[in-house]
Amino acid sequence: DMQRGWQMSRTWVESPDTSQRCQIVADKLLTAIENGNQAGIGMFSAYILSRLEGVTAVDIDTSGDMNETRFSF
C-alpha cells in the first residue's frame, strides 16, 4: 500500500522511507488505541518494533501532523 506513496498530513510522499512508514503506522496505531482495537494495536506495534531496531518509545503526535511523531531509542 505505501509503495504507491502516502499522504502524510499535508505532504504527499512518493516513496516513504522506513521512518516515515513507521510514522504512518503510528498514526494507525493511535486510531486503534482510540477504538480499542486490540488486534490492530498488536499488529501496528509489532510492525514498528520489527522495523526500528532498539525503539523504546513512540511519541504519537495528536495535533494531526503525523510528521511530528517521534521515536526514542
GUSEKOL-415974 format. One record per atom (N, C-alpha, C, CB): residue number from 1; residue in one letter; atom name; x, y negated, z negated. Coordinates in nm, 3 decimals, decimal comma, always signed. Glycine has a CB too. Layout:
% GUSEKOL-415974
REC | NUM | A | CA | X | Y | Z $
...
This chain:
% GUSEKOL-415974
REC | 1 | D | N | +0,082 | +0,119 | +0,000 $
REC | 1 | D | CA | +0,000 | +0,000 | +0,000 $
REC | 1 | D | C | +0,087 | -0,126 | +0,000 $
REC | 1 | D | CB | -0,093 | +0,000 | -0,121 $
REC | 2 | M | N | +0,184 | -0,133 | -0,088 $
REC | 2 | M | CA | +0,268 | -0,252 | -0,099 $
REC | 2 | M | C | +0,366 | -0,263 | +0,018 $
REC | 2 | M | CB | +0,345 | -0,249 | -0,230 $
REC | 3 | Q | N | +0,384 | -0,156 | +0,093 $
REC | 3 | Q | CA | +0,476 | -0,159 | +0,208 $
REC | 3 | Q | C | +0,430 | -0,256 | +0,315 $
REC | 3 | Q | CB | +0,490 | -0,020 | +0,267 $
REC | 4 | R | N | +0,304 | -0,288 | +0,316 $
REC | 4 | R | CA | +0,249 | -0,380 | +0,416 $
REC | 4 | R | C | +0,248 | -0,525 | +0,368 $
REC | 4 | R | CB | +0,107 | -0,339 | +0,453 $
REC | 5 | G | N | +0,309 | -0,548 | +0,253 $
REC | 5 | G | CA | +0,310 | -0,681 | +0,196 $
REC | 5 | G | C | +0,205 | -0,693 | +0,088 $
REC | 5 | G | CB | +0,287 | -0,786 | +0,303 $
REC | 6 | W | N | +0,213 | -0,802 | +0,011 $
REC | 6 | W | CA | +0,121 | -0,820 | -0,101 $
REC | 6 | W | C | +0,106 | -0,967 | -0,132 $
REC | 6 | W | CB | +0,170 | -0,742 | -0,225 $
REC | 7 | Q | N | -0,016 | -1,008 | -0,165 $
REC | 7 | Q | CA | -0,043 | -1,144 | -0,210 $
REC | 7 | Q | C | -0,009 | -1,151 | -0,358 $
REC | 7 | Q | CB | -0,193 | -1,184 | -0,185 $
REC | 8 | M | N | +0,099 | -1,220 | -0,390 $
REC | 8 | M | CA | +0,140 | -1,236 | -0,529 $
REC | 8 | M | C | +0,103 | -1,376 | -0,573 $
REC | 8 | M | CB | +0,294 | -1,210 | -0,546 $
REC | 9 | S | N | -0,014 | -1,384 | -0,636 $
REC | 9 | S | CA | -0,071 | -1,512 | -0,675 $
REC | 9 | S | C | -0,089 | -1,597 | -0,549 $
REC | 9 | S | CB | +0,019 | -1,586 | -0,780 $
REC | 10 | R | N | -0,018 | -1,708 | -0,535 $
REC | 10 | R | CA | -0,037 | -1,795 | -0,418 $
REC | 10 | R | C | +0,057 | -1,764 | -0,303 $
REC | 10 | R | CB | -0,019 | -1,939 | -0,459 $
REC | 11 | T | N | +0,148 | -1,670 | -0,323 $
REC | 11 | T | CA | +0,252 | -1,642 | -0,225 $
REC | 11 | T | C | +0,233 | -1,505 | -0,162 $
REC | 11 | T | CB | +0,389 | -1,651 | -0,290 $
REC | 12 | W | N | +0,241 | -1,499 | -0,028 $
REC | 12 | W | CA | +0,240 | -1,372 | +0,042 $
REC | 12 | W | C | +0,383 | -1,320 | +0,047 $
REC | 12 | W | CB | +0,179 | -1,386 | +0,186 $
REC | 13 | V | N | +0,404 | -1,198 | -0,001 $
REC | 13 | V | CA | +0,536 | -1,136 | +0,001 $
REC | 13 | V | C | +0,532 | -1,023 | +0,102 $
REC | 13 | V | CB | +0,579 | -1,085 | -0,142 $
REC | 14 | E | N | +0,608 | -1,038 | +0,209 $
REC | 14 | E | CA | +0,607 | -0,942 | +0,320 $
REC | 14 | E | C | +0,656 | -0,804 | +0,277 $
REC | 14 | E | CB | +0,693 | -0,993 | +0,434 $
REC | 15 | S | N | +0,763 | -0,802 | +0,199 $
REC | 15 | S | CA | +0,822 | -0,675 | +0,158 $
REC | 15 | S | C | +0,868 | -0,687 | +0,012 $
REC | 15 | S | CB | +0,943 | -0,637 | +0,250 $
REC | 16 | P | N | +0,778 | -0,660 | -0,084 $
REC | 16 | P | CA | +0,813 | -0,676 | -0,225 $
REC | 16 | P | C | +0,931 | -0,587 | -0,265 $
REC | 16 | P | CB | +0,692 | -0,645 | -0,313 $
REC | 17 | D | N | +1,025 | -0,646 | -0,341 $
REC | 17 | D | CA | +1,136 | -0,566 | -0,394 $
REC | 17 | D | C | +1,089 | -0,492 | -0,520 $
REC | 17 | D | CB | +1,260 | -0,657 | -0,426 $
REC | 18 | T | N | +1,178 | -0,418 | -0,581 $
REC | 18 | T | CA | +1,140 | -0,336 | -0,696 $
REC | 18 | T | C | +1,082 | -0,420 | -0,809 $
REC | 18 | T | CB | +1,260 | -0,258 | -0,746 $
REC | 19 | S | N | +1,146 | -0,532 | -0,841 $
REC | 19 | S | CA | +1,098 | -0,618 | -0,948 $
REC | 19 | S | C | +0,959 | -0,673 | -0,916 $
REC | 19 | S | CB | +1,196 | -0,732 | -0,973 $
REC | 20 | Q | N | +0,940 | -0,718 | -0,794 $
REC | 20 | Q | CA | +0,809 | -0,771 | -0,753 $
REC | 20 | Q | C | +0,703 | -0,661 | -0,755 $
REC | 20 | Q | CB | +0,818 | -0,833 | -0,613 $
REC | 21 | R | N | +0,739 | -0,542 | -0,711 $
REC | 21 | R | CA | +0,643 | -0,430 | -0,716 $
REC | 21 | R | C | +0,601 | -0,403 | -0,860 $
REC | 21 | R | CB | +0,706 | -0,303 | -0,653 $
REC | 22 | C | N | +0,696 | -0,412 | -0,952 $
REC | 22 | C | CA | +0,663 | -0,389 | -1,092 $
REC | 22 | C | C | +0,578 | -0,504 | -1,148 $
REC | 22 | C | CB | +0,790 | -0,373 | -1,174 $
REC | 23 | Q | N | +0,599 | -0,626 | -1,099 $
REC | 23 | Q | CA | +0,512 | -0,737 | -1,139 $
REC | 23 | Q | C | +0,369 | -0,713 | -1,090 $
REC | 23 | Q | CB | +0,566 | -0,872 | -1,084 $
REC | 24 | I | N | +0,355 | -0,663 | -0,970 $
REC | 24 | I | CA | +0,224 | -0,631 | -0,914 $
REC | 24 | I | C | +0,157 | -0,523 | -0,999 $
REC | 24 | I | CB | +0,236 | -0,584 | -0,767 $
REC | 25 | V | N | +0,232 | -0,419 | -1,031 $
REC | 25 | V | CA | +0,178 | -0,309 | -1,111 $
REC | 25 | V | C | +0,146 | -0,357 | -1,252 $
REC | 25 | V | CB | +0,278 | -0,192 | -1,115 $
REC | 26 | A | N | +0,227 | -0,446 | -1,308 $
REC | 26 | A | CA | +0,199 | -0,501 | -1,441 $
REC | 26 | A | C | +0,066 | -0,577 | -1,440 $
REC | 26 | A | CB | +0,313 | -0,593 | -1,487 $
REC | 27 | D | N | +0,036 | -0,646 | -1,332 $
REC | 27 | D | CA | -0,092 | -0,715 | -1,320 $
REC | 27 | D | C | -0,207 | -0,613 | -1,321 $
REC | 27 | D | CB | -0,097 | -0,800 | -1,190 $
REC | 28 | K | N | -0,188 | -0,501 | -1,253 $
REC | 28 | K | CA | -0,288 | -0,395 | -1,255 $
REC | 28 | K | C | -0,297 | -0,332 | -1,394 $
REC | 28 | K | CB | -0,253 | -0,287 | -1,149 $
REC | 29 | L | N | -0,183 | -0,322 | -1,463 $
REC | 29 | L | CA | -0,180 | -0,270 | -1,599 $
REC | 29 | L | C | -0,264 | -0,359 | -1,691 $
REC | 29 | L | CB | -0,035 | -0,261 | -1,651 $
REC | 30 | L | N | -0,251 | -0,490 | -1,677 $
REC | 30 | L | CA | -0,330 | -0,582 | -1,759 $
REC | 30 | L | C | -0,479 | -0,557 | -1,738 $
REC | 30 | L | CB | -0,295 | -0,727 | -1,725 $
REC | 31 | T | N | -0,521 | -0,540 | -1,614 $
REC | 31 | T | CA | -0,662 | -0,513 | -1,586 $
REC | 31 | T | C | -0,704 | -0,381 | -1,650 $
REC | 31 | T | CB | -0,687 | -0,508 | -1,433 $
REC | 32 | A | N | -0,620 | -0,280 | -1,642 $
REC | 32 | A | CA | -0,651 | -0,150 | -1,703 $
REC | 32 | A | C | -0,666 | -0,164 | -1,854 $
REC | 32 | A | CB | -0,542 | -0,047 | -1,670 $
REC | 33 | I | N | -0,579 | -0,243 | -1,917 $
REC | 33 | I | CA | -0,587 | -0,266 | -2,061 $
REC | 33 | I | C | -0,718 | -0,336 | -2,095 $
REC | 33 | I | CB | -0,466 | -0,350 | -2,110 $
REC | 34 | E | N | -0,750 | -0,442 | -2,020 $
REC | 34 | E | CA | -0,873 | -0,518 | -2,045 $
REC | 34 | E | C | -0,998 | -0,432 | -2,030 $
REC | 34 | E | CB | -0,881 | -0,638 | -1,951 $
REC | 35 | N | N | -0,993 | -0,336 | -1,938 $
REC | 35 | N | CA | -1,110 | -0,250 | -1,911 $
REC | 35 | N | C | -1,108 | -0,121 | -1,992 $
REC | 35 | N | CB | -1,116 | -0,217 | -1,764 $
REC | 36 | G | N | -1,005 | -0,100 | -2,071 $
REC | 36 | G | CA | -0,995 | +0,023 | -2,150 $
REC | 36 | G | C | -0,975 | +0,147 | -2,065 $
REC | 36 | G | CB | -1,117 | +0,039 | -2,234 $
REC | 37 | N | N | -0,913 | +0,130 | -1,950 $
REC | 37 | N | CA | -0,889 | +0,241 | -1,857 $
REC | 37 | N | C | -0,761 | +0,314 | -1,897 $
REC | 37 | N | CB | -0,879 | +0,189 | -1,710 $
REC | 38 | Q | N | -0,776 | +0,415 | -1,982 $
REC | 38 | Q | CA | -0,660 | +0,487 | -2,036 $
REC | 38 | Q | C | -0,576 | +0,553 | -1,927 $
REC | 38 | Q | CB | -0,706 | +0,591 | -2,135 $
REC | 39 | A | N | -0,641 | +0,611 | -1,827 $
REC | 39 | A | CA | -0,567 | +0,675 | -1,718 $
REC | 39 | A | C | -0,483 | +0,572 | -1,643 $
REC | 39 | A | CB | -0,664 | +0,746 | -1,621 $
REC | 40 | G | N | -0,542 | +0,457 | -1,615 $
REC | 40 | G | CA | -0,470 | +0,350 | -1,546 $
REC | 40 | G | C | -0,355 | +0,297 | -1,629 $
REC | 40 | G | CB | -0,565 | +0,237 | -1,512 $
REC | 41 | I | N | -0,377 | +0,282 | -1,760 $
REC | 41 | I | CA | -0,271 | +0,235 | -1,849 $
REC | 41 | I | C | -0,152 | +0,329 | -1,842 $
REC | 41 | I | CB | -0,323 | +0,224 | -1,995 $
REC | 42 | G | N | -0,178 | +0,457 | -1,850 $
REC | 42 | G | CA | -0,069 | +0,555 | -1,844 $
REC | 42 | G | C | +0,001 | +0,555 | -1,710 $
REC | 42 | G | CB | -0,123 | +0,693 | -1,872 $
REC | 43 | M | N | -0,078 | +0,551 | -1,603 $
REC | 43 | M | CA | -0,021 | +0,557 | -1,469 $
REC | 43 | M | C | +0,065 | +0,433 | -1,438 $
REC | 43 | M | CB | -0,133 | +0,570 | -1,365 $
REC | 44 | F | N | +0,012 | +0,315 | -1,468 $
REC | 44 | F | CA | +0,086 | +0,192 | -1,437 $
REC | 44 | F | C | +0,209 | +0,178 | -1,527 $
REC | 44 | F | CB | -0,006 | +0,071 | -1,453 $
REC | 45 | S | N | +0,196 | +0,218 | -1,653 $
REC | 45 | S | CA | +0,312 | +0,215 | -1,743 $
REC | 45 | S | C | +0,421 | +0,309 | -1,694 $
REC | 45 | S | CB | +0,271 | +0,253 | -1,887 $
REC | 46 | A | N | +0,381 | +0,428 | -1,653 $
REC | 46 | A | CA | +0,478 | +0,526 | -1,603 $
REC | 46 | A | C | +0,548 | +0,474 | -1,478 $
REC | 46 | A | CB | +0,408 | +0,660 | -1,572 $
REC | 47 | Y | N | +0,474 | +0,406 | -1,392 $
REC | 47 | Y | CA | +0,534 | +0,350 | -1,270 $
REC | 47 | Y | C | +0,646 | +0,253 | -1,307 $
REC | 47 | Y | CB | +0,427 | +0,279 | -1,184 $
REC | 48 | I | N | +0,616 | +0,161 | -1,398 $
REC | 48 | I | CA | +0,715 | +0,061 | -1,437 $
REC | 48 | I | C | +0,836 | +0,128 | -1,502 $
REC | 48 | I | CB | +0,653 | -0,042 | -1,535 $
REC | 49 | L | N | +0,811 | +0,222 | -1,592 $
REC | 49 | L | CA | +0,922 | +0,292 | -1,659 $
REC | 49 | L | C | +1,009 | +0,369 | -1,561 $
REC | 49 | L | CB | +0,867 | +0,386 | -1,765 $
REC | 50 | S | N | +0,948 | +0,422 | -1,457 $
REC | 50 | S | CA | +1,025 | +0,501 | -1,360 $
REC | 50 | S | C | +1,105 | +0,415 | -1,263 $
REC | 50 | S | CB | +0,932 | +0,592 | -1,282 $
REC | 51 | R | N | +1,066 | +0,290 | -1,247 $
REC | 51 | R | CA | +1,134 | +0,202 | -1,151 $
REC | 51 | R | C | +1,236 | +0,109 | -1,214 $
REC | 51 | R | CB | +1,033 | +0,121 | -1,076 $
REC | 52 | L | N | +1,213 | +0,072 | -1,340 $
REC | 52 | L | CA | +1,302 | -0,024 | -1,408 $
REC | 52 | L | C | +1,373 | +0,047 | -1,523 $
REC | 52 | L | CB | +1,222 | -0,147 | -1,461 $
REC | 53 | E | N | +1,486 | +0,105 | -1,492 $
REC | 53 | E | CA | +1,562 | +0,182 | -1,592 $
REC | 53 | E | C | +1,600 | +0,093 | -1,710 $
REC | 53 | E | CB | +1,687 | +0,243 | -1,528 $
REC | 54 | G | N | +1,567 | +0,140 | -1,829 $
REC | 54 | G | CA | +1,603 | +0,068 | -1,951 $
REC | 54 | G | C | +1,505 | -0,040 | -1,993 $
REC | 54 | G | CB | +1,735 | +0,008 | -1,934 $
REC | 55 | V | N | +1,394 | -0,054 | -1,923 $
REC | 55 | V | CA | +1,297 | -0,157 | -1,961 $
REC | 55 | V | C | +1,242 | -0,124 | -2,101 $
REC | 55 | V | CB | +1,180 | -0,166 | -1,857 $
REC | 56 | T | N | +1,234 | -0,227 | -2,186 $
REC | 56 | T | CA | +1,186 | -0,208 | -2,322 $
REC | 56 | T | C | +1,055 | -0,281 | -2,350 $
REC | 56 | T | CB | +1,290 | -0,253 | -2,421 $
REC | 57 | A | N | +1,024 | -0,380 | -2,268 $
REC | 57 | A | CA | +0,901 | -0,457 | -2,288 $
REC | 57 | A | C | +0,860 | -0,524 | -2,158 $
REC | 57 | A | CB | +0,921 | -0,563 | -2,398 $
REC | 58 | V | N | +0,729 | -0,546 | -2,147 $
REC | 58 | V | CA | +0,673 | -0,617 | -2,033 $
REC | 58 | V | C | +0,591 | -0,733 | -2,089 $
REC | 58 | V | CB | +0,585 | -0,523 | -1,942 $
REC | 59 | D | N | +0,626 | -0,855 | -2,050 $
REC | 59 | D | CA | +0,551 | -0,974 | -2,090 $
REC | 59 | D | C | +0,465 | -1,013 | -1,971 $
REC | 59 | D | CB | +0,647 | -1,093 | -2,134 $
REC | 60 | I | N | +0,339 | -0,966 | -1,972 $
REC | 60 | I | CA | +0,250 | -0,987 | -1,859 $
REC | 60 | I | C | +0,191 | -1,128 | -1,866 $
REC | 60 | I | CB | +0,137 | -0,881 | -1,857 $
REC | 61 | D | N | +0,211 | -1,204 | -1,760 $
REC | 61 | D | CA | +0,155 | -1,340 | -1,753 $
REC | 61 | D | C | +0,003 | -1,331 | -1,744 $
REC | 61 | D | CB | +0,213 | -1,418 | -1,632 $
REC | 62 | T | N | -0,066 | -1,408 | -1,827 $
REC | 62 | T | CA | -0,212 | -1,407 | -1,826 $
REC | 62 | T | C | -0,271 | -1,536 | -1,770 $
REC | 62 | T | CB | -0,264 | -1,385 | -1,967 $
REC | 63 | S | N | -0,184 | -1,623 | -1,715 $
REC | 63 | S | CA | -0,233 | -1,750 | -1,661 $
REC | 63 | S | C | -0,279 | -1,737 | -1,517 $
REC | 63 | S | CB | -0,124 | -1,856 | -1,670 $
REC | 64 | G | N | -0,257 | -1,619 | -1,458 $
REC | 64 | G | CA | -0,298 | -1,599 | -1,319 $
REC | 64 | G | C | -0,182 | -1,600 | -1,220 $
REC | 64 | G | CB | -0,394 | -1,704 | -1,280 $
REC | 65 | D | N | -0,059 | -1,612 | -1,270 $
REC | 65 | D | CA | +0,057 | -1,612 | -1,182 $
REC | 65 | D | C | +0,144 | -1,491 | -1,212 $
REC | 65 | D | CB | +0,138 | -1,743 | -1,196 $
REC | 66 | M | N | +0,123 | -1,383 | -1,139 $
REC | 66 | M | CA | +0,197 | -1,260 | -1,166 $
REC | 66 | M | C | +0,347 | -1,276 | -1,147 $
REC | 66 | M | CB | +0,147 | -1,149 | -1,077 $
REC | 67 | N | N | +0,390 | -1,381 | -1,076 $
REC | 67 | N | CA | +0,533 | -1,407 | -1,059 $
REC | 67 | N | C | +0,600 | -1,443 | -1,190 $
REC | 67 | N | CB | +0,554 | -1,518 | -0,958 $
REC | 68 | E | N | +0,522 | -1,481 | -1,289 $
REC | 68 | E | CA | +0,576 | -1,519 | -1,420 $
REC | 68 | E | C | +0,585 | -1,401 | -1,516 $
REC | 68 | E | CB | +0,490 | -1,628 | -1,481 $
REC | 69 | T | N | +0,542 | -1,283 | -1,475 $
REC | 69 | T | CA | +0,556 | -1,163 | -1,558 $
REC | 69 | T | C | +0,704 | -1,131 | -1,572 $
REC | 69 | T | CB | +0,478 | -1,041 | -1,497 $
REC | 70 | R | N | +0,747 | -1,103 | -1,695 $
REC | 70 | R | CA | +0,889 | -1,080 | -1,723 $
REC | 70 | R | C | +0,909 | -0,942 | -1,787 $
REC | 70 | R | CB | +0,945 | -1,190 | -1,815 $
REC | 71 | F | N | +1,027 | -0,887 | -1,763 $
REC | 71 | F | CA | +1,065 | -0,757 | -1,817 $
REC | 71 | F | C | +1,186 | -0,775 | -1,907 $
REC | 71 | F | CB | +1,094 | -0,655 | -1,704 $
REC | 72 | S | N | +1,186 | -0,704 | -2,020 $
REC | 72 | S | CA | +1,301 | -0,706 | -2,112 $
REC | 72 | S | C | +1,374 | -0,573 | -2,103 $
REC | 72 | S | CB | +1,256 | -0,734 | -2,259 $
REC | 73 | F | N | +1,506 | -0,580 | -2,115 $
REC | 73 | F | CA | +1,590 | -0,461 | -2,107 $
REC | 73 | F | C | +1,679 | -0,451 | -2,228 $
REC | 73 | F | CB | +1,675 | -0,462 | -1,980 $
